[in-house]
Amino acid sequence: MAATKLTVLSNGSLRVEGDFELVDAQGQPYGLAGRERISICRCGLSKNKPFCDGSHKGHFEHNAEAFDLPAPKV
């Protein structure tokens, strides 16, 4: 199986691809009907959370550019 890849999309969702399982706060898995790629809502506007339904279009701005986090605090 392919490794899991998360892509932060500019002005949009988080795309999840590959070998993954999505579970709720109680650890119960979502039924993904065999999908190997889903989009997770980042804007909070989706009526189908946690999945993206495109409601962000024109209402959510974020230019996704990678950066390095500082070292974790010990």
Beta strands, then each sheet from edge to edge (+ up, - down):
strand 1: 5-8
strand 2: 14-17
strand 3: 37-40
sheet 1: 1+ 2- 3+
end
